Amino acid sequence: MIILQNISRWIGKEKLFDNITTTIRIKDRIGLVGKNGSGKTSLFKIIIGESEPDTGSISYPRYIRIGYLPQEWSPLRDAPLIDYVKNIHDELHIAKKRLDEITTAMNKASSPQEAEELAFQYAEVAERLEYLGGYDLQARAERVLTGLGFPPSTHHRPLSTLSGGWIMRAELARILLSDPDLILLDEPTNHLDLASLLWFESFIGESKAAFVIISHDREFLNRTVNRIWELDGGTFYEYVGNYDDYERQRAERIEHLKAMAKHQRDRIREIEDFIARNRVRKDRARQVQSRLKMLEKMELIELPDEEPSPTFSFPEPERAPKRLVELQNISKRFGNTILYENLSLTIERGDKVAFVGINGSGKTTLLKIIAGIIEPDSGTRFIAPGVKIGYYAQHQLEQLDAERTIFEEARSVSGDLPQSILRQILGAFKFSGDEVEKKVGCLSGGEKARLSLCKKILERPNLLLLDEPTNHLDIASREVLERALKEYAGTICFISHDRRFINALSTKILLFNGGRIELFLGNYDDLEKIWLPRLIDQEDQNKPILTSATESKKDHSHRKRLEAKWRNELYRLKKPLLEEVTSLEKEIEHLTTELDRIQALLSQPETYKNGGEKARELKISYHNIQERVKMLTSLWEERMLSLEELEKRFWKERKGSIEK
């Protein structure tokens, strides 16, 4: 679909990334990973054409449509939510308007010939409207909005009444509904709760589009992608498989690099020893010079920076009583919305409780009731003597003192902790060396989140309450937080939609399920594999449990079987074209490599010796290969269009059956 060749981006003299050569193919599922600041968003902007690469080029098919969801976005106009989401194609609006005009003209036709001509035009426009998905647009928009967590009552609300996170969901819905060929998503899971995340994973699995996704949610990547692009220290790496496969392959690559680096160091020592022993010997002067040149030309193998795991213990909080918190018959409502009634809950020493459920189900409210920030409408809250609560929420990042250094901010809550231990703890949160002298006001959102979390642990609470602690953290920072909280000896209640984080930390799950709140032993995997199937068997199958879908298990299974059968049938129809496309791609790739080789030769002075005969031959070959690549690319585009038309015809014929 898209070919990237030797793409580079520099910021001044600093290399962001260099010589990226890769392809994005039809129905690819690619995860783009790397530390914050490694250039992931910059690469996205180059792919969508928002910025130009410093070197290299990108080849696109003739009619490709690309959808892009940035990290932050504001709508250009206010409109009812569903109207905004349906505003996906200018051509769609033109076709609808033209259809209305033709209908009006048909009613006023002055002759049978004019009526016949208008009827012909009407059929043409109607066919185009169907091709663009105009007839079922309303129904599809409602399905996507509901899947992303918008209740039907909000579908006609103005965009201006939505919060920033819900506006990002609205833009995601509009992109998904527009059915582009390629969708680039920059951290889409930041604004999704667990229910909408599960729906979104299912959507990606069934979509015909290609996806390239920046995400710090490792489980989300595990369930959605089959290739990983990594940006690490300015270098681009590519791996086959999901996130777990990437971690394994990356570890193998680094071990191989270490072995090569050791071999290179040994070789360098041998050469340096030879030079030292023979530098003064005239009969060895030529060999010494040869080895000196060898050292100059040797490209040193660089190993990626590896952060050592912390080797210390966090300061011990005061030992808590066996039962820290008891809620008895708690009720809470906001206006006409009842969050819970007669809720009773006990938090015991050593618990690691994950609060799981859809947004708006009362998770944050319950955390604030436990923290004493808000009062319940009825019932009692009992906090045992000796319980010290530490409460963390995203808005607290603004309470950090911008004028202090990182070290001073941590020191303000560390009490009698020795400076050496404090520096070790800051190191565990990725603040080491001179970096601890950086001003808080200069930190990024992720760095502020890490510092705020570090402060909470330094305050030595024996009950830690965390509201979405992984937001704004990259994968490396999430792993740091996981290690830190595993070391922490106190009790934790936390809200998160990062399933890998929940699995690593939780011993219990508090499930917020349609007004009911139930406590289960285990982590998220236990909830998904053991407890949810039992709940679905016991309850009304149309009642959502961690899903926005309303279809029964039986209907869902039937639809899945039909779709699997049809996908196999479609694959058999597409196979000859796919094989031809693959063959064309391989030949184009081979010829492109040959062009690079010739270009490299043409840049060498030796090529132009002896009258430049070799250079002339190379230029002729280069021109011929270029023409061949153009011809093959044109043929490739034709076959891709044929594939697209085949898929559209196929699904159009089965559309009625799918909806049934």
C-alpha positions as CSV (number, residue, x, y, z in Angstrom):
1,M,0.0,0.0,0.0
2,I,2.7,2.5,1.1
3,I,6.5,2.3,0.6
4,L,8.8,4.3,2.9
5,Q,12.4,4.6,1.6
6,N,15.3,5.9,3.6
7,I,13.2,8.3,5.7
8,S,15.1,10.4,8.1
9,R,14.3,13.3,10.5
10,W,16.8,15.5,12.3
11,I,16.2,18.2,15.0
12,G,19.1,20.5,14.4
13,K,22.2,18.3,14.7
14,E,20.3,15.7,16.8
15,K,19.1,12.6,14.9
16,L,15.5,11.6,15.7
17,F,15.5,8.6,13.3
18,D,17.5,7.7,10.2
19,N,17.1,5.5,7.1
20,I,13.7,4.0,7.7
21,T,12.8,1.7,4.9
22,T,9.7,-0.4,5.2
23,T,6.2,-1.0,3.8
24,I,2.6,-0.8,5.0
25,R,0.5,-3.5,3.3
26,I,-3.2,-4.0,3.0
27,K,-4.8,-5.0,6.3
28,D,-1.5,-4.7,8.2
29,R,-1.8,-4.3,11.9
30,I,1.4,-2.5,13.1
31,G,2.3,-1.3,16.6
32,L,4.7,1.6,16.8
33,V,6.7,1.5,20.1
34,G,9.5,3.5,21.6
35,K,10.3,5.8,24.5
36,N,8.5,9.1,24.7
37,G,10.4,11.5,22.5
38,S,11.8,8.8,20.2
39,G,10.0,10.3,17.2
40,K,6.8,8.2,16.9
41,T,4.5,11.1,16.4
42,S,7.0,12.8,14.0
43,L,7.0,9.6,11.8
44,F,3.2,9.7,11.7
45,K,3.2,13.3,10.5
46,I,5.6,12.4,7.7
47,I,3.4,9.4,6.7
48,I,0.2,11.6,6.5
49,G,2.1,14.3,4.6
50,E,1.8,16.9,7.3
51,S,5.6,17.3,7.3
52,E,8.4,16.4,4.9
53,P,11.2,14.0,5.8
54,D,14.8,15.5,5.8
55,T,15.8,12.6,3.5
56,G,14.0,9.8,1.7
57,S,10.6,9.5,0.0
58,I,7.2,7.8,0.4
59,S,5.2,6.2,-2.4
60,Y,1.4,6.1,-2.2
61,P,-1.2,4.3,-4.3
62,R,-3.2,6.7,-6.5
63,Y,-6.5,6.8,-4.5
64,I,-5.5,6.0,-0.9
65,R,-7.6,7.4,1.9
66,I,-5.8,7.9,5.3
67,G,-7.5,8.5,8.7
68,Y,-5.4,10.0,11.5
69,L,-6.2,10.4,15.2
70,P,-3.6,12.6,17.0
71,Q,-3.1,12.6,20.8
72,E,-4.9,15.9,21.2
73,W,-7.5,17.4,19.0
74,S,-10.3,20.1,19.0
75,P,-13.2,20.0,16.6
76,L,-13.3,22.9,14.1
77,R,-17.1,23.3,14.5
78,D,-19.8,22.6,17.0
79,A,-22.5,20.2,15.9
80,P,-24.7,17.4,17.4
81,L,-22.5,14.5,18.1
82,I,-24.0,12.1,15.5
83,D,-24.1,14.7,12.8
84,Y,-20.4,15.4,13.4
85,V,-19.5,11.7,13.3
86,K,-21.5,11.2,10.0
87,N,-19.6,14.1,8.4
88,I,-17.1,11.8,6.7
89,H,-17.0,12.5,3.0
90,D,-17.6,15.7,1.1
91,E,-18.6,13.5,-1.9
92,L,-21.3,11.9,0.3
93,H,-22.9,15.2,1.0
94,I,-22.7,16.2,-2.7
95,A,-24.3,12.9,-3.7
96,K,-27.2,13.3,-1.2
97,K,-27.8,16.9,-2.3
98,R,-27.7,15.9,-6.0
99,L,-30.2,13.1,-5.3
100,D,-32.6,15.6,-3.7
101,E,-32.2,17.9,-6.6
102,I,-32.9,15.1,-9.1
103,T,-36.0,14.0,-7.1
104,T,-37.4,17.6,-7.2
105,A,-36.6,17.8,-11.0
106,M,-38.4,14.5,-11.7
107,N,-41.5,15.7,-10.0
108,K,-41.5,18.7,-12.4
109,A,-40.4,16.9,-15.6
110,S,-42.1,18.3,-18.6
111,S,-41.7,15.3,-20.9
112,P,-41.2,11.5,-20.8
113,Q,-37.8,12.0,-22.3
114,E,-36.7,14.4,-19.6
115,A,-38.1,12.1,-16.9
116,E,-36.2,9.1,-18.4
117,E,-33.0,11.1,-18.5
118,L,-33.5,12.2,-14.8
119,A,-34.3,8.6,-13.8
120,F,-31.0,7.5,-15.4
121,Q,-29.1,10.2,-13.5
122,Y,-30.9,9.2,-10.3
123,A,-29.8,5.6,-10.7
124,E,-26.2,6.7,-11.2
125,V,-26.1,8.9,-8.2
126,A,-28.0,6.4,-6.0
127,E,-25.4,3.7,-6.9
128,R,-22.6,6.0,-6.0
129,L,-24.3,6.9,-2.7
130,E,-24.6,3.2,-1.9
131,Y,-20.9,2.7,-2.7
132,L,-20.0,5.4,-0.3
133,G,-22.1,3.8,2.4
134,G,-24.7,6.6,2.5
135,Y,-27.8,4.5,3.0
136,D,-26.9,2.8,6.2
137,L,-24.7,5.6,7.5
138,Q,-27.0,6.5,10.4
139,A,-27.2,2.9,11.6
140,R,-23.4,2.4,11.3
141,A,-22.8,5.7,13.2
142,E,-25.1,4.7,16.0
143,R,-23.3,1.3,16.3
144,V,-19.8,2.8,16.4
145,L,-20.8,5.5,18.9
146,T,-22.5,2.9,21.2
147,G,-19.4,0.6,20.8
148,L,-17.1,3.5,21.9
149,G,-19.3,4.0,25.0
150,F,-21.7,6.8,24.0
151,P,-25.2,6.0,25.4
152,P,-28.0,6.6,22.9
153,S,-29.2,9.5,25.0
154,T,-26.0,11.4,24.1
155,H,-26.0,10.9,20.4
156,H,-27.7,14.2,19.7
157,R,-25.8,16.3,22.3
158,P,-23.7,19.2,21.0
159,L,-20.0,18.5,20.8
160,S,-19.4,21.6,23.0
161,T,-21.0,19.8,26.0
162,L,-18.5,16.9,25.9
163,S,-15.2,16.7,27.9
164,G,-11.9,16.4,26.1
165,G,-11.7,12.6,26.4
166,W,-15.2,12.1,25.0
167,I,-14.4,14.5,22.1
168,M,-11.4,12.3,21.3
169,R,-13.8,9.3,21.2
170,A,-16.1,11.2,18.9
171,E,-13.2,11.9,16.5
172,L,-12.2,8.3,16.6
173,A,-15.8,7.3,15.8
174,R,-15.7,9.6,12.8
175,I,-12.5,8.1,11.5
176,L,-13.7,4.5,11.9
177,L,-16.9,5.4,10.2
178,S,-15.2,7.0,7.2
179,D,-13.7,3.6,6.3
180,P,-10.3,4.7,5.1
181,D,-7.7,2.4,3.6
182,L,-5.1,3.2,6.4
183,I,-5.8,4.4,9.9
184,L,-3.0,5.9,12.0
185,L,-3.8,6.2,15.8
186,D,-1.6,8.0,18.2
187,E,-2.4,6.6,21.7
188,P,-6.1,5.9,21.1
189,T,-6.5,3.9,24.3
190,N,-5.8,7.0,26.6
191,H,-9.5,8.0,26.3
192,L,-11.2,4.5,26.3
193,D,-12.5,2.6,29.3
194,L,-12.2,-1.2,29.4
195,A,-15.6,-1.9,27.7
196,S,-15.0,0.4,24.8
197,L,-11.4,-1.0,24.5
198,L,-12.7,-4.5,24.1
199,W,-15.2,-3.3,21.5
200,F,-12.4,-1.4,19.7
201,E,-10.2,-4.5,19.6
202,S,-13.0,-6.5,18.0
203,F,-13.6,-3.7,15.4
204,I,-9.9,-3.7,14.5
205,G,-9.9,-7.4,14.1
206,E,-12.9,-7.2,11.6
207,S,-11.9,-4.1,9.7
208,K,-10.6,-4.2,6.1
209,A,-8.3,-1.1,6.8
210,A,-4.6,-1.2,7.6
211,F,-3.7,0.1,11.1
212,V,-0.5,1.7,12.5
213,I,-1.0,2.3,16.2
214,I,1.1,4.1,18.8
215,S,0.1,2.7,22.2
216,H,1.6,2.1,25.6
217,D,-1.1,-0.5,26.4
218,R,0.9,-3.8,26.0
219,E,-2.2,-6.1,26.2
220,F,-4.0,-4.0,23.6
221,L,-1.0,-4.4,21.2
222,N,-0.9,-8.1,22.0
223,R,-4.5,-8.5,20.9
224,T,-4.5,-6.3,17.8
225,V,-1.2,-6.1,16.0
226,N,0.9,-8.6,14.0
227,R,4.0,-6.5,13.3
228,I,6.0,-4.1,15.6
229,W,8.0,-1.1,14.5
230,E,10.4,0.1,17.2
231,L,12.3,3.4,17.4
232,D,15.2,3.0,19.7
233,G,18.0,5.6,20.0
234,G,17.3,6.9,16.4
235,T,17.4,3.5,14.9
236,F,14.4,1.7,13.3
237,Y,13.7,-2.0,13.9
238,E,11.0,-4.2,12.6
239,Y,9.6,-7.4,14.2
240,V,7.0,-9.9,13.2
241,G,4.3,-10.8,15.7
242,N,2.5,-9.1,18.6
243,Y,4.0,-7.3,21.6
244,D,5.0,-10.5,23.5
245,D,6.8,-11.7,20.3
246,Y,8.5,-8.3,20.0
247,E,9.8,-8.5,23.6
248,R,11.2,-12.0,23.0
249,Q,12.8,-11.1,19.6
250,R,14.2,-7.9,21.0
251,A,15.9,-9.7,23.9
252,E,17.4,-12.2,21.5
253,R,18.6,-9.3,19.2
254,I,20.3,-7.5,22.2
255,E,21.9,-10.8,23.4
256,H,23.3,-11.3,19.8
257,L,24.5,-7.6,19.8
258,K,26.3,-8.1,23.1
259,A,28.1,-11.2,21.8
260,M,29.1,-9.3,18.6
261,A,30.2,-6.3,20.7
262,K,32.3,-8.6,22.9
263,H,33.9,-10.2,19.9
264,Q,34.6,-6.7,18.4
265,R,36.2,-5.5,21.6
266,D,38.4,-8.6,21.7
267,R,39.4,-8.0,18.1
268,I,40.2,-4.3,18.8
269,R,42.4,-5.4,21.8
270,E,44.3,-7.8,19.5
271,I,44.9,-5.1,16.9
272,E,45.9,-2.6,19.5
273,D,48.3,-5.1,21.1
274,F,49.9,-5.8,17.6
275,I,50.3,-2.1,17.0
276,A,51.8,-1.5,20.4
277,R,54.3,-4.4,20.0
278,N,55.3,-3.5,16.4
279,R,55.1,0.3,16.2
280,V,58.9,0.8,16.3
281,R,59.8,-2.0,14.0
282,K,60.5,-0.8,10.4
283,D,59.9,-4.3,8.9
284,R,56.3,-4.2,10.3
285,A,55.5,-0.6,9.4
286,R,53.1,-1.7,6.5
287,Q,51.2,-4.1,8.8
288,V,50.9,-1.5,11.5
289,Q,49.6,1.1,9.1
290,S,47.1,-1.5,7.7
291,R,45.8,-2.2,11.2
292,L,45.5,1.5,12.0
293,K,43.4,2.0,9.0
294,M,41.4,-1.1,10.0
295,L,40.6,0.5,13.4
296,E,39.6,3.8,11.7
297,K,37.2,2.1,9.4
298,M,35.7,-0.2,12.1
299,E,32.2,0.8,12.9
300,L,31.7,0.3,16.6
301,I,28.6,-1.8,17.7
302,E,26.3,0.3,19.9
303,L,24.2,-1.4,22.5
304,P,20.9,0.1,23.5
305,D,20.7,1.7,26.9
306,E,19.5,-0.7,29.5
307,E,18.1,0.5,32.8
308,P,19.2,-1.7,35.7
309,S,16.3,-3.0,37.9
310,P,16.2,-1.3,41.3
311,T,18.0,-3.3,44.0
312,F,16.6,-1.7,47.2
313,S,13.4,-1.7,49.3
314,F,10.9,1.2,49.6
315,P,10.5,2.7,53.0
316,E,8.2,0.5,55.1
317,P,4.8,2.1,55.9
318,E,3.4,1.7,59.4
319,R,1.8,-1.7,59.8
320,A,-2.0,-1.4,59.2
321,P,-4.7,-3.3,61.1
322,K,-6.2,-6.4,59.4
323,R,-9.3,-4.4,58.2
324,L,-8.4,-1.0,56.9
325,V,-11.7,0.2,55.5
326,E,-15.3,-0.9,56.0
327,L,-18.2,0.5,53.9
328,Q,-21.6,-0.4,55.1
329,N,-24.8,0.1,53.0
330,I,-23.2,3.0,51.1
331,S,-25.5,4.7,48.5
332,K,-24.6,7.5,46.1
333,R,-26.4,9.3,43.3
334,F,-25.8,12.3,41.1
335,G,-29.1,13.9,40.0
336,N,-31.3,11.0,38.7
337,T,-28.3,8.7,38.2
338,I,-27.9,6.1,40.9
339,L,-24.3,4.8,41.1
340,Y,-24.9,2.3,43.8
341,E,-27.3,1.5,46.7
342,N,-26.6,-0.4,49.9
343,L,-23.0,-1.2,48.9
344,S,-20.9,-2.9,51.5
345,L,-17.2,-3.5,51.1
346,T,-14.2,-4.4,53.2
347,I,-10.5,-3.6,52.3
348,E,-8.1,-5.8,54.1
349,R,-4.3,-5.5,54.8
350,G,-2.3,-6.6,51.8
351,D,-5.1,-6.3,49.3
352,K,-4.3,-5.1,45.8
353,V,-7.8,-4.3,44.4
354,A,-8.4,-3.2,40.8
355,F,-11.6,-1.3,40.2
356,V,-12.9,-2.4,36.8
357,G,-16.0,-1.2,34.8
358,I,-17.3,1.2,32.2
359,N,-16.8,5.0,32.6
360,G,-19.5,6.5,34.6
361,S,-20.2,3.4,36.7
362,G,-18.8,5.1,39.8
363,K,-15.2,3.8,40.2
364,T,-13.6,7.2,40.8
365,T,-16.5,8.2,43.1
366,L,-16.0,5.1,45.3
367,L,-12.3,5.8,45.4
368,K,-13.0,9.3,46.6
369,I,-15.5,8.0,49.2
370,I,-12.8,5.7,50.6
371,A,-10.3,8.6,50.6
372,G,-12.9,10.8,52.4
373,I,-12.9,13.4,49.7
374,I,-16.7,13.1,49.1
375,E,-19.4,11.8,51.4
376,P,-21.9,9.1,50.6
377,D,-25.6,10.0,50.5
378,S,-26.3,7.3,53.1
379,G,-24.5,4.5,54.9
380,T,-21.3,4.5,57.0
381,R,-17.6,4.7,56.2
382,F,-15.2,3.3,58.8
383,I,-11.4,3.8,58.6
384,A,-9.5,1.9,61.2
385,P,-7.1,3.7,63.6
386,G,-3.6,3.8,62.2
387,V,-4.6,3.9,58.6
388,K,-2.7,6.5,56.6
389,I,-4.2,7.2,53.1
390,G,-2.3,8.3,50.1
391,Y,-4.6,9.4,47.2
392,Y,-3.3,9.9,43.6
393,A,-5.3,11.4,40.7
394,Q,-4.3,13.1,37.5
395,H,-5.4,16.6,38.5
396,Q,-2.8,16.4,41.4
397,L,0.0,16.8,38.9
398,E,-0.7,20.6,38.9
399,Q,-0.1,20.6,42.7
400,L,3.7,20.0,42.2
401,D,5.8,23.1,42.9
402,A,7.2,24.2,39.5
403,E,10.1,26.1,41.0
404,R,11.5,23.2,43.0
405,T,13.9,20.7,41.5
406,I,12.9,17.0,41.3
407,F,15.1,16.2,44.3
408,E,13.7,19.1,46.4
409,E,10.1,18.1,45.6
410,A,10.8,14.5,46.7
411,R,12.7,15.7,49.7
412,S,9.7,17.7,50.9
413,V,7.9,14.5,51.8
414,S,10.7,12.0,52.5
415,G,11.1,12.8,56.2
416,D,14.2,11.3,57.8
417,L,15.1,9.1,54.8
418,P,18.8,9.4,54.0
419,Q,19.7,11.2,50.8
420,S,21.4,8.2,49.3
421,I,18.2,6.1,49.7
422,L,16.1,8.9,48.3
423,R,18.3,9.1,45.2
424,Q,18.0,5.3,44.7
425,I,14.2,5.6,44.9
426,L,14.1,8.5,42.4
427,G,16.3,6.3,40.2
428,A,13.7,3.6,40.4
429,F,11.3,6.1,38.9
430,K,13.8,7.0,36.1
431,F,15.2,10.2,37.7
432,S,18.9,9.6,38.1
433,G,22.2,11.5,38.2
434,D,22.1,15.2,37.4
435,E,18.5,14.8,36.2
436,V,17.2,15.2,39.8
437,E,18.3,18.8,39.6
438,K,15.9,19.6,36.8
439,K,13.1,22.0,37.6
440,V,9.6,20.5,38.0
441,G,8.2,23.1,35.7
442,C,10.3,21.7,32.8
443,L,8.9,18.2,33.1
444,S,6.6,16.5,30.6
445,G,3.2,15.1,31.7
446,G,4.7,11.6,32.0
447,E,7.6,12.8,34.1
448,K,5.2,14.7,36.4
449,A,3.1,11.6,36.8
450,R,6.1,9.5,37.8
451,L,7.3,12.2,40.3
452,S,3.8,12.5,41.8
453,L,3.5,8.7,42.2
454,C,7.0,8.6,43.8
455,K,6.0,11.3,46.3
456,K,2.9,9.3,47.3
457,I,5.0,6.3,48.1
458,L,7.6,8.5,50.0
459,E,4.8,9.7,52.2
460,R,4.6,6.1,53.5
461,P,0.8,5.6,53.4
462,N,-0.3,2.1,54.3
463,L,-3.4,2.5,52.0
464,L,-2.6,3.8,48.5
465,L,-5.5,4.9,46.3
466,L,-4.6,5.4,42.6
467,D,-6.9,6.8,39.9
468,E,-5.5,5.8,36.4
469,P,-1.8,5.9,37.5
470,T,-0.6,4.7,34.1
471,N,-2.0,7.6,32.0
472,H,0.8,9.6,30.3
473,L,3.3,6.9,31.0
474,D,5.2,5.1,28.2
475,I,5.8,1.4,28.3
476,A,9.1,1.6,30.1
477,S,7.6,3.9,32.8
478,R,4.6,1.6,33.3
479,E,7.0,-1.3,33.9
480,V,8.9,0.9,36.4
481,L,5.7,1.6,38.2
482,E,4.7,-2.1,38.3
483,R,8.1,-2.9,39.9
484,A,7.7,-0.1,42.4
485,L,4.2,-1.1,43.4
486,K,5.1,-4.7,43.7
487,E,7.9,-3.6,46.2
488,Y,5.4,-1.5,48.1
489,A,4.3,-3.3,51.3
490,G,1.0,-1.5,51.8
491,T,-2.5,-2.0,50.6
492,I,-3.6,-0.6,47.1
493,C,-6.9,0.2,45.5
494,F,-6.5,1.4,41.9
495,I,-8.4,2.2,38.7
496,S,-6.8,1.2,35.4
497,H,-7.8,-0.1,32.0
498,D,-4.3,-1.4,31.3
499,R,-4.9,-5.1,31.6
500,R,-1.2,-6.0,31.7
501,F,-0.8,-3.6,34.7
502,I,-3.9,-5.1,36.4
503,N,-2.6,-8.6,35.9
504,A,0.8,-7.7,37.3
505,L,-0.5,-6.1,40.5
506,S,-4.1,-7.1,41.5
507,T,-5.1,-9.8,43.9
508,K,-8.8,-8.9,43.7
509,I,-11.1,-7.3,41.1
510,L,-14.0,-5.1,42.1
511,L,-16.3,-5.3,39.1
512,F,-18.8,-2.4,38.5
513,N,-21.5,-4.1,36.5
514,G,-24.7,-2.2,35.6
515,G,-25.3,-0.8,39.1
516,R,-24.1,-4.0,40.8
517,I,-20.6,-4.1,42.4
518,E,-19.0,-7.5,43.0
519,L,-15.6,-8.6,44.4
520,F,-13.7,-11.4,42.8
521,L,-10.4,-13.1,43.7
522,G,-7.5,-12.9,41.2
523,N,-6.4,-10.6,38.4
524,Y,-7.9,-9.6,35.1
525,D,-7.1,-12.9,33.4
526,D,-9.0,-14.7,36.2
527,L,-12.0,-12.3,35.7
528,E,-12.0,-12.9,32.0
529,K,-11.5,-16.7,32.0
530,I,-13.3,-17.8,35.2
531,W,-15.7,-15.2,36.6
532,L,-17.3,-13.4,33.5
533,P,-18.4,-16.7,31.8
534,R,-20.2,-17.6,35.0
535,L,-21.9,-14.2,35.2
536,I,-23.0,-14.4,31.6
537,D,-24.5,-17.8,32.2
538,Q,-26.3,-16.6,35.3
539,E,-27.6,-13.3,34.1
540,D,-29.7,-11.9,31.2
541,Q,-27.4,-12.4,28.2
542,N,-28.5,-9.0,26.8
543,K,-27.2,-7.2,29.8
544,P,-23.7,-5.7,29.1
545,I,-20.9,-7.1,31.2
546,L,-17.7,-5.2,30.2
547,T,-19.1,-4.7,26.8
548,S,-21.2,-2.2,25.0
549,A,-22.7,-4.9,22.7
550,T,-26.3,-5.9,23.2
551,E,-26.4,-9.1,21.2
552,S,-26.8,-12.5,22.9
553,K,-24.0,-15.0,23.0
554,K,-26.0,-17.3,20.6
555,D,-26.5,-14.5,18.1
556,H,-22.9,-13.4,18.5
557,S,-21.6,-16.9,17.9
558,H,-23.8,-17.4,14.9
559,R,-22.7,-14.1,13.3
560,K,-19.1,-15.0,14.0
561,R,-19.4,-18.4,12.3
562,L,-21.0,-16.8,9.2
563,E,-18.3,-14.2,9.0
564,A,-15.6,-16.8,9.4
565,K,-17.1,-18.8,6.6
566,W,-17.4,-15.8,4.3
567,R,-13.9,-14.6,5.1
568,N,-12.6,-18.0,3.9
569,E,-14.7,-17.8,0.8
570,L,-13.5,-14.2,0.1
571,Y,-9.9,-15.4,0.6
572,R,-10.2,-18.1,-2.0
573,L,-11.6,-15.5,-4.5
574,K,-8.8,-13.1,-3.7
575,K,-6.0,-15.6,-3.6
576,P,-4.9,-15.3,-7.3
577,L,-4.8,-11.5,-7.1
578,L,-3.0,-11.5,-3.8
579,E,-0.4,-13.9,-5.2
580,E,0.2,-11.5,-8.1
581,V,0.3,-8.5,-5.8
582,T,2.9,-10.3,-3.6
583,S,5.0,-11.2,-6.6
584,L,4.8,-7.6,-7.8
585,E,5.8,-6.2,-4.4
586,K,8.8,-8.6,-4.3
587,E,10.0,-7.5,-7.7
588,I,9.5,-3.8,-6.9
589,E,11.5,-4.3,-3.7
590,H,14.3,-6.1,-5.5
591,L,14.5,-3.4,-8.2
592,T,14.4,-0.7,-5.6
593,T,17.4,-2.3,-3.9
594,E,19.2,-2.4,-7.2
595,L,18.5,1.3,-7.7
596,D,20.0,2.0,-4.3
597,R,23.1,0.0,-5.3
598,I,23.5,1.8,-8.6
599,Q,23.0,5.1,-6.9
600,A,25.8,4.3,-4.4
601,L,28.1,3.3,-7.3
602,L,27.4,6.6,-9.1
603,S,28.4,8.5,-6.0
604,Q,31.9,7.0,-6.0
605,P,34.7,8.8,-7.9
606,E,36.1,5.4,-9.1
607,T,33.0,5.0,-11.3
608,Y,34.1,7.9,-13.5
609,K,37.6,6.7,-14.3
610,N,38.6,5.4,-17.8
611,G,36.4,7.9,-19.7
612,G,33.3,7.3,-17.6
613,E,32.2,4.2,-19.6
614,K,31.1,2.4,-16.4
615,A,29.1,5.5,-15.3
616,R,27.3,5.7,-18.6
617,E,26.3,2.0,-18.4
618,L,25.1,2.5,-14.8
619,K,23.0,5.5,-15.8
620,I,21.3,3.5,-18.6
621,S,20.6,0.6,-16.3
622,Y,19.3,3.1,-13.7
623,H,16.9,4.6,-16.2
624,N,15.7,1.3,-17.5
625,I,15.1,0.0,-13.9
626,Q,13.2,3.2,-13.0
627,E,10.9,2.7,-16.0
628,R,10.4,-0.9,-15.0
629,V,9.5,0.1,-11.4
630,K,7.0,2.7,-12.7
631,M,5.3,0.1,-14.9
632,L,5.2,-2.5,-12.1
633,T,3.9,0.1,-9.6
634,S,1.1,1.1,-12.1
635,L,0.2,-2.6,-12.5
636,W,0.3,-3.1,-8.7
637,E,-2.2,-0.2,-8.3
638,E,-4.5,-1.7,-10.9
639,R,-4.4,-5.1,-9.0
640,M,-5.0,-3.3,-5.7
641,L,-8.1,-1.5,-7.1
642,S,-9.3,-4.9,-8.4
643,L,-9.0,-6.3,-4.9
644,E,-10.9,-3.4,-3.4
645,E,-13.7,-3.8,-5.9
646,L,-13.8,-7.5,-5.4
647,E,-14.1,-7.0,-1.6
648,K,-16.8,-4.4,-1.9
649,R,-18.9,-6.5,-4.3
650,F,-18.5,-9.5,-2.1
651,W,-19.6,-7.8,1.1
652,K,-22.4,-5.9,-0.6
653,E,-23.9,-9.2,-1.8
654,R,-23.8,-10.5,1.8
655,K,-24.7,-7.3,3.6
656,G,-28.4,-8.2,4.1
657,S,-27.4,-11.6,5.6
658,I,-24.9,-10.0,8.0
659,E,-27.5,-7.5,9.3
660,K,-30.1,-10.3,9.6
